[in-house]
Amino acid sequence: MDVALVTWSGLPDLDPDDRPIAAALSRRGLEVGAVAWDDPAFDWGRARVAWLRSTWDYHLRLEEFLAWAGRVSNETTLLNPLEVVQWNVHKGYLAELLAKGLPVVPTAFVRAGTRADLRAILEERGWDEAVLKPAVSADSWETTRVDRRSLAAGQSHLDRLSPARDMMVQPYLASVANSGERCLTFIDGEISHAVRKNSHFLGGRHAGPEGVVVPIEPDEADVARRIVAGAGAEDLLYARVDLMRDASGRPLLSEIELVEPTLFVREQPRALERLVDAVAQRVARAT
């Protein structure tokens, strides 16, 4: 097999955004297959490259997933590479990027095994509304929004999850309800296209199109390029930089996705071809 498109058992036939990728790779004469990352019967040494696409249960089985990624990276070419996966699965990287002077959504981290006072966090930061979520998550799992009237429910949310999981508290940015979260996709280190992603609090992927194509705004492109450089991701096959605007209109990093993001190429023929070209080059180098 030339390319194993790595998914999870809940999506054995791939996410709809990935099916055109599989078809385009096949048209190039490459042998392609969808394989669940935890499939015990698959020999990963059979694949020239293993491309992480929709491993959307990794946050529930993180240690097992990272151990698997370590084994596979010794048997084939893992895309993106193991050290990138290890760094990117935990959003503690936001603190690293902030320390480099990059524009990041303000974040208070609550370490696993500690109890945080949500009211105190909001008062100290001057936030009236906040978003609570695990530092390791996928598809907005266990993400909730609170305000001053719902602090008790928010505190219960933190108290339930923080004994075993690192948690994050961030200000709720009103821009997600109008201008939306902007997702800028990079292929081989270059910006390819952007979409406006439907907010989790407006239904997310389950309420109409997950992403609608939008023009790439110059300030968003500038910030996204700086983020990719700061993360050392310029040479990776793919990256997705998700931005939100603060109250002053400044774009801030919500997350940089280097493991298993939707790349929104289904309705982007040029982007799809660029992506397939980049994968084919890596397959050739791995042969």
C-alpha positions in Angstrom: 0.0 0.0 0.0 1.3 3.4 -0.9 -0.8 5.5 1.4 -2.7 4.4 4.5 -5.3 7.0 5.4 -5.5 6.6 9.1 -8.9 6.9 10.7 -10.8 5.4 13.7 -13.2 2.6 13.9 -16.2 5.0 14.0 -15.3 6.2 10.5 -14.2 3.1 8.6 -15.0 4.7 5.2 -13.3 8.0 6.1 -14.8 11.5 6.7 -16.6 13.0 3.7 -13.8 15.6 3.4 -11.2 12.8 3.0 -13.0 10.7 0.4 -12.0 13.0 -2.5 -8.4 12.8 -1.3 -8.5 9.0 -1.5 -10.0 9.2 -5.0 -7.5 11.8 -6.2 -4.5 9.7 -4.9 -5.9 6.6 -6.6 -6.2 8.6 -9.9 -2.4 9.2 -9.5 -1.9 5.5 -9.6 -1.2 5.2 -5.9 -2.6 2.3 -3.8 -4.7 3.8 -1.0 -6.6 2.3 1.9 -8.4 3.5 4.9 -7.2 1.9 8.1 -8.3 2.4 11.7 -5.3 3.3 13.8 -6.0 0.6 16.3 -6.6 -2.2 13.8 -4.7 -5.1 15.3 -4.6 -7.0 12.0 -3.0 -4.3 9.9 0.8 -4.5 9.2 1.9 -0.8 9.1 5.1 -1.8 7.5 3.0 -2.5 4.4 2.3 1.2 3.9 4.9 3.5 2.5 3.3 6.4 4.4 0.7 6.5 7.1 -1.3 9.8 6.9 -3.2 10.7 10.0 -6.7 11.9 8.9 -9.6 11.2 11.2 -8.3 9.5 14.4 -11.0 11.2 16.3 -11.0 9.0 19.4 -7.4 9.7 20.3 -8.3 12.1 23.1 -10.1 9.3 24.9 -7.1 6.9 24.6 -4.1 9.3 24.5 -1.4 7.1 26.0 -2.4 4.2 23.7 -2.6 6.4 20.7 0.9 7.9 21.3 2.4 4.5 21.9 0.8 3.4 18.6 2.2 6.4 16.8 5.7 5.7 18.2 5.6 2.1 16.9 4.2 3.1 13.5 6.9 5.8 13.0 9.5 3.0 13.3 7.8 1.0 10.6 6.8 3.6 8.0 6.7 7.4 7.4 4.1 9.0 9.7 2.5 12.2 8.5 2.8 14.5 10.3 5.9 13.1 12.2 5.8 11.6 15.7 7.5 14.6 17.4 4.9 16.9 15.9 2.0 14.7 17.0 3.5 14.5 20.6 3.7 18.3 20.8 0.4 19.1 19.2 -2.1 16.8 21.0 -2.0 18.9 24.2 -2.9 22.5 23.9 -0.2 23.5 26.3 1.6 24.5 23.2 -0.5 27.7 23.3 1.5 28.8 26.3 4.8 28.1 24.4 3.6 30.2 21.4 2.4 33.0 23.7 5.8 33.1 25.3 7.3 33.6 21.8 5.2 36.8 21.5 2.6 35.3 19.2 -1.0 36.4 19.3 -2.9 33.7 21.2 -6.3 33.6 22.8 -5.7 34.2 26.5 -5.8 30.9 28.4 -5.8 29.8 32.0 -4.7 26.2 32.5 -6.0 24.0 35.3 -3.6 21.1 35.8 -5.0 17.6 36.4 -5.5 16.8 40.0 -5.9 20.4 41.1 -9.1 22.3 41.9 -9.6 25.8 40.4 -12.0 28.4 41.5 -13.8 29.4 38.3 -15.2 32.6 39.7 -11.7 33.7 40.8 -10.3 33.0 37.3 -12.9 35.1 35.7 -12.6 38.0 38.2 -8.8 38.0 37.9 -8.9 38.0 34.1 -11.8 40.4 33.8 -13.9 37.9 31.7 -17.7 37.9 31.8 -18.0 34.8 29.6 -15.7 31.9 29.3 -15.2 28.7 27.4 -14.1 25.6 29.4 -12.5 22.6 27.6 -10.0 19.8 28.1 -6.4 20.5 26.9 -6.6 17.2 25.0 -9.8 17.1 23.0 -11.2 16.5 19.5 -14.4 17.8 17.8 -15.2 20.1 20.8 -15.5 17.2 23.2 -16.6 18.4 26.7 -16.4 22.1 25.6 -18.9 24.4 27.3 -19.6 28.1 27.6 -20.3 29.8 30.9 -21.1 33.3 32.1 -21.5 34.9 35.5 -25.0 33.5 35.8 -23.9 29.9 35.1 -20.8 29.8 37.2 -22.1 26.9 39.3 -22.6 24.7 36.3 -19.2 25.7 35.0 -17.5 24.9 38.3 -19.2 21.5 38.3 -17.9 20.9 34.8 -14.3 21.7 35.9 -14.6 19.7 39.1 -15.9 16.6 37.1 -13.0 16.7 34.6 -10.0 18.2 36.3 -9.2 15.3 38.6 -8.0 13.3 35.6 -7.5 15.9 32.8 -5.7 19.2 32.2 -8.4 21.8 31.5 -8.4 25.2 29.9 -10.4 28.4 30.6 -10.5 31.0 27.8 -12.6 34.1 27.3 -15.6 33.7 25.0 -15.0 35.8 22.0 -18.2 37.2 20.5 -16.7 37.2 17.0 -17.3 33.5 16.6 -21.0 34.2 16.3 -20.6 36.7 13.4 -17.2 36.7 11.6 -16.7 33.1 12.9 -13.6 31.1 13.5 -11.3 31.3 10.5 -9.4 28.1 9.5 -6.4 28.7 7.3 -5.1 25.5 5.7 -1.4 25.3 4.8 0.1 22.7 2.3 3.8 22.3 2.3 4.2 25.4 4.4 2.2 27.7 2.1 -1.3 29.1 2.7 -3.8 27.3 0.4 -7.3 28.4 1.4 -9.5 29.5 4.3 -13.0 28.7 5.6 -15.3 30.2 8.2 -16.0 27.3 10.5 -19.3 26.9 12.2 -19.0 27.5 15.9 -19.5 24.6 18.2 -22.0 26.9 20.1 -24.0 27.3 16.9 -24.1 23.5 16.2 -20.7 23.0 14.7 -20.3 20.3 12.0 -23.8 19.0 12.8 -25.6 22.2 11.8 -25.1 22.7 8.1 -21.7 23.0 6.4 -18.8 22.7 8.8 -16.8 25.2 6.8 -17.7 27.9 4.2 -15.0 29.2 1.9 -14.0 32.8 2.7 -11.3 35.1 1.3 -8.0 35.1 3.1 -7.7 38.4 5.0 -4.2 40.0 4.9 -4.0 40.3 8.7 -5.1 36.7 9.2 -2.5 35.5 6.7 0.2 37.4 8.5 -0.7 36.0 11.9 -1.1 32.5 10.5 2.3 32.5 8.8 3.9 33.8 12.1 2.2 31.0 14.0 3.3 28.3 11.6 6.9 29.6 11.8 6.7 29.8 15.6 5.5 26.2 15.7 8.3 25.1 13.4 5.7 23.7 11.0 6.9 25.3 7.7 8.1 22.0 6.2 5.1 19.8 7.2 2.7 18.3 4.7 -0.3 20.0 6.3 -1.2 22.5 9.0 -4.4 24.3 9.9 -4.4 27.5 11.8 -7.7 28.5 13.5 -8.1 32.1 14.4 -10.7 34.2 16.2 -10.9 38.0 16.5 -10.9 39.7 19.9 -13.0 42.7 20.8 -10.6 45.0 19.0 -10.7 43.0 15.8 -7.2 41.5 16.3 -6.8 37.9 15.0 -5.7 35.5 17.7 -4.7 31.8 17.6 -7.4 29.4 18.8 -5.4 26.3 17.9 -2.9 25.1 15.3 -4.0 21.6 14.1 -1.1 19.4 13.0 -2.4 15.9 13.8 -5.9 15.1 12.3 -7.6 18.3 11.1 -10.3 18.5 8.5 -8.5 20.3 5.6 -11.7 21.4 3.8 -10.5 20.4 0.3 -13.7 18.8 -0.8 -14.8 21.9 -2.7 -11.3 23.2 -3.4 -10.0 21.4 -6.6 -6.7 23.4 -6.7 -6.0 22.7 -3.1 -6.8 19.1 -3.5 -4.3 18.8 -6.4 -1.6 20.6 -4.4 -2.2 18.3 -1.5 -2.1 15.2 -3.6 1.1 16.4 -5.3 2.7 16.9 -1.9 1.6 13.4 -0.7 2.9 11.8 -3.9 6.3 13.4 -3.4 6.5 12.0 0.1 5.5 8.6 -1.1 8.3 8.8 -3.7 10.8 9.7 -1.1 9.7 6.9 1.2 10.0 4.3 -1.6 
